[in-house]
Amino acid sequence: MKVEFYKHNLEEDDIQRMVDVCRGVFLTTGQQTKAFEEAFAGYLGARHAVGVTSCTAAIHLALLAVGVGPGDEVITTPMTFAATANCVIYTGATPVFVDVDPETGLIDPEAVAKAITPRTKAIVPVHLYGLMADMRRLKATADAAGVKLIEDCAHAIESERDGVRPGQLSDAACFSFYATKNITSGEGGAVVTNDEHVARQVRLLRQHGMSASAADRYTGTYRHWDLEALGWKYNMTNLQAAMLMGQLSRIGELWGQRQRVALRYEAAFRGVEGIGFPAVVDGARSARHLFTIWVAPERRDQVLADLQARGIGVAVNYRAVHLLKYYRETFGFSRGMFPEAERIGDATVTLPLYPKLTDDEVDYVADGVTTAVVAATSA
Ligand SMILES: Cc1ncc(COP(=O)(O)O)c(C=O)c1O
């Protein structure tokens, strides 16, 4: 049996929506982008959504929009994809890592509070694998210190924790529609915010800082535009938006299928020696973006190889960012600085998780994992 790491959920309707865009005149940011932005903001109960080219672009622009720049410090987690911390560096600010909760891999709110300095400008929690960080505690810390809160929601469209959804307690929430995400346009992202100023800044900066978009300039009569600020080329296109629209309308059903797969894995691995997985927090709904298990670090790479030999697609989310070459060499980070993130980074194996996985495939993966772990242990 071969089990792919990921399969997308595009249906004929989604493809037809893209074909319709292609048959029209306007391929870049326009009517379909606007319609998706409204639908996405509506889904999250937020006032604004601004479509961009990636979550990386979203985090970069959100940080700029709240005023992060050279000389500032931004507190974030090393248990994430490099993009989160890279965006801090793009603004000229310095990423300050704090360690994570050993049970969930989420940023530790107490460690965040201790890391605040007069230079701290923002906190960027990551809702790892789909489980939200403790936003109520982070919000209290951010308010007490007078710093901004930007959520990395790359994994967290459908999430909720303690009655809070992404974007409700932060200055901005940043989403990814990358190829393996819960809804996807291959590449894509969005900034969601209730703050008028943040929305306006992100809209401006996603298109070079131009005072009028291409749609403004070319539908109807030509208008001159000005360059109000130095921005980037990060605007979402109509094609991306068309691909996302139908997936967004099916998101509840798609989440239900992810939940089915995740619960089946959890039932298979619960109590099995040598296999752990992140805790499920009471009062939280995980978006179930990734399903990761934790195995003994010295056996992890063997388990990865064994699963691939069985035709099972795997990944590692993530090796701790501070131990990646660029971060070690640029900032002098070394092993031992954030032990919980390092332990998780050394132990993690990500298994296939997507709505199309059948129960038989899930069982094949779960059996393969158990056998691989036993084999690695006795080797
Ligand atoms: C936690 C996290 N943050 C940020 C990103 C960046 O997203 P994008 O690829 O859309 O730029 C990713 C992407 O995989 C991610 O997993």
The ligand as a Tripos MOL2 file, in Angstrom:
@<TRIPOS>MOLECULE
LIG
   16    16     1     0     0
SMALL
NO_CHARGES

@<TRIPOS>ATOM
      1 C1          3.6830   27.4910   11.4950 C.3       1 LIG1
      2 C2          3.8980   28.0760   10.1310 C.ar      1 LIG1
      3 N1          4.0960   29.3960   10.0160 N.ar      1 LIG1
      4 C3          4.2670   29.9820    8.8230 C.ar      1 LIG1
      5 C4          4.2570   29.2530    7.6620 C.ar      1 LIG1
      6 C5          4.4850   29.9400    6.3650 C.3       1 LIG1
      7 O1          3.4040   29.7540    5.5050 O.3       1 LIG1
      8 P1          3.5460   30.0340    3.9410 P.3       1 LIG1
      9 O2          4.1780   28.8260    3.3340 O.co2     1 LIG1
     10 O3          2.1290   30.2230    3.4910 O.co2     1 LIG1
     11 O4          4.3710   31.2440    3.7900 O.co2     1 LIG1
     12 C6          4.0530   27.8730    7.7140 C.ar      1 LIG1
     13 C7          4.0320   27.0990    6.4770 C.2       1 LIG1
     14 O5          4.0840   25.9640    6.3230 O.2       1 LIG1
     15 C8          3.8630   27.2680    8.9810 C.ar      1 LIG1
     16 O6          3.6550   25.9500    9.0830 O.3       1 LIG1
@<TRIPOS>BOND
     1     1     2 1
     2     2     3 ar
     3     2    15 ar
     4     3     4 ar
     5     4     5 ar
     6     5     6 1
     7     5    12 ar
     8     6     7 1
     9     7     8 1
    10     8     9 2
    11     8    10 1
    12     8    11 1
    13    12    13 1
    14    12    15 ar
    15    13    14 2
    16    15    16 1
@<TRIPOS>SUBSTRUCTURE
     1 LIG1         1 GROUP 0 **** ****
